[in-house]
Amino acid sequence: MHVVIMGCGRVGSTLARSLEDRNHTVSIIDADPDAFRRLGPSFNGDKVTGQGFDQEVLEKAGIRRADAFAAVSSGDNSNIIAARVARESFGIQQVVARIYDPGRAEVYQRLGITTVATVKWTSDQVLRRLLPAGAEPDFRDPSGTIRVDQLPAPQKWIGHRTVDFQTQTRCRIAWIDRLGEGMLPTRESVIQEGDVLHVALREDNAARAYDVFESGPDES
């Protein structure tokens, strides 16, 4: 892939190096040429000075051959404008914008621009570790229909097959963390003590599903 990044702060520079480490090509844009020092001497991508929402600057960064665009500068307005230009003017489908205002992030998410709301993400991570399992999902799709929850293996389900768990709860186990490794369940998989289940479920089924989690399997 070729990825164009707007913003060479801590996030942008880290992202650029991570992409290069995975053998992707990168162009990074910043209005301050001194910001490129964060990339270090081993960075091989293109460094373009300018505004990431300027079409000429984007052209110079190779936007026409890009597979993805990330707007991660410190300004919400600049990030959104740049993301929309990349998507609407150059047809880039994989576009991500960093947004500090969670309210605005939700609006643009519904417009089809993937957003990362920094403050909301951090607070959500804290909430998930403070509240009981299921009180706050790990993920909720933009429509609010589907959520992914992380929960320790329910005691009453230990020793039972994952396929029975899924049938009775009307959920899907996306993956299981077991002994420090992720595993995909099969029809023969059995829930073990210490497992952490990552469960995908409908929002309108959550209350019922958690009742079944706690009450255990129906053996009848």
N, C-alpha and C positions, 0 to 999 in steps of 0.2 A: 504493500500500500504506500501511497504518498499522502502525507497528512500535513495540512497547513494549520499552524497554531498562531493565534493572536494573543500576545501577552507573554513576556519573558520574565515574569516574577518567579516566586518559588514554585507555584503550581505549573506554570508553563515550561520552565526550564527542566523540572523533574519529569514532566510528561514527555518532553522532547528527547531527553536522554533514555527514558524507558522505551520509547518507540524505536530509537536507534538500536538499543540493545536487543530488540526483537527483529532486527534486520529490515525495518521499514525506513523509507526516506522521509525527511522532515524539512519543512521550511518554517521559520519562526519569525513573526513580525512584532516589532515594538517601536514606539515613538522615541524611546531613549536608547541610543546606541550603546551606552554604558551598561544597559541591562543584560546585554549578550555575554558579559563576563561570567554570569552565573552558569553558563553552559559548560565552561571548562575547555581546556585545550583539545580534548579528544572528540569534541562534537564536529561532525562532518557535514551537517546539513547547511542549508542556506539561511543567512541572517539578513532580514530585510527591514530597513528603517522606514517607518511611516505609520499611518493609521490603518488598522485592519479592516475598516469598512470602506476604504478608498479602493475602487475597482482597479485602478492602475497598479496600486500596491499589491493587491491580491493577484493580479496577472503576473507581476514580477515574482511572486512567491510560488507560481506554478499552480494556481487554483484550477486551471482548465484540465490538468491531468491528475488533480487530487481526487482521492477516494473519500476523504473525510476532512472536516474542519472543526476546530475547537476554539472558542472564544473565551479566554480565561484571564482577561485583564482585570484590573481592580474596579472598573466602571460598569455598572449594570447597563446603562444606556448604550455605551459603546459595544458591549458584548452582544446585546440584542440586535442592534443595527447590523453589526458585522455578520451575525448568524443568519439574519434574514437576507442579506445581500448574497451570502454564499449559497443559500438554499434557493432563493427566488431568481437571482440573476445568473447564477452559474450552475444551477441544478444539482448541487451537492446534496445527497440524501442523508448521509451520516453527519449530522451537525449537532454539536453540544455547546451550550452556553452556560457559563458560570454566573449565577444570579444571587446577590446577597439578600434581596427582598423576597421572602418565601411566597408572599401573596402574588407578586408579579410572576414568579417562577411557575406557579400553577396555571396562570393565564396562558403563558407561552407554551407550556407543556401541552395544553389542549389545542394549541395552534399547530402542533406537530414538531416543535423545536424541543429536543431533549434538554432539560435544564438540570443543573446541580445547584441547589440552594445551600450555600455554605453554612449559614447559621442554623437553618432548619435541620440539615443533615447532622450537625454536631449535637443539637438538642435531642433529636430523635434517637441517636446512638445512646445518649445518657438515659433517656426515658426507657429504652428497651432493657437496660441493665438494672433499672430501679424498680420497674413495675413487674407484677406477676406475669407468668407466661401467657401470651395471647392478648394482654391488655393493649399492646402496641405492636403492630406487625412489622416485620423486617422490610416488607415491600408492599405497596399497594399500587395497582395500575392506575393510570390517569383518570379512567372512568369511575374508579372506586368500586369496581365489581369484584376484582380478584385480589387476594392478599396472599402473602407468604409469611408464615409464622415459624419461629424457631422454638422448640420445646423439648425439655428432657423427656426421655421415654417414660410414658405413664406407667406407674408401678403395676397396675392391673393388666397391662398389655404385654409385659415382659414374658417372653416365651411363646408369643402368638405370631402368626405369620403376618407380614406386612400387607399381603393381599386382603386378608380378612379385616385388618385395620382400615384399609382404604374403602372397602365395600361398606362397612358399617358406619363409618364417619362421613362418607361421601366426600372424601378429600383425596389428594394425591401426595404421596411422599416423593418430593423432588430428589432429595438425596439424604443420606445419613452420615453424620460425623461419628466415626467409631475408632477409638484408640488413636485419635489424632489424624485420621485419614478420612477422606470423603469416599463414600461408596454409593452406587446406584442400586436400589433394591430390585430383586427379581421375584418371580412367583414363589421361589423356595425360601426367600429371605425370612428370617425370624428376628423380631425385636429383642435386643439384648440389654441387660442392665448397663447403664453408662452411655447408651446411645443418645445422640441429639438428633431429633427429627426436624427436617425442614419441610413443612407441609404447605401445599398450595390448596386454597379453598375459596369458595365464594363468600363474599362478605355477608350475604343474607343467610348463609348456612353456619356462620361462625358460632353462634350461641348453642345451636343444637350439637355441632361437632364437639365443642368443649364439654358438653354434658356427657357425650359418649366417651371422650378421652378419660374423664374422671370415673365414670361408672363401670368401665371395663367392657369386655366383649360379651355379646349375647350368645350363650352356649346352647340355646335351644335349637 
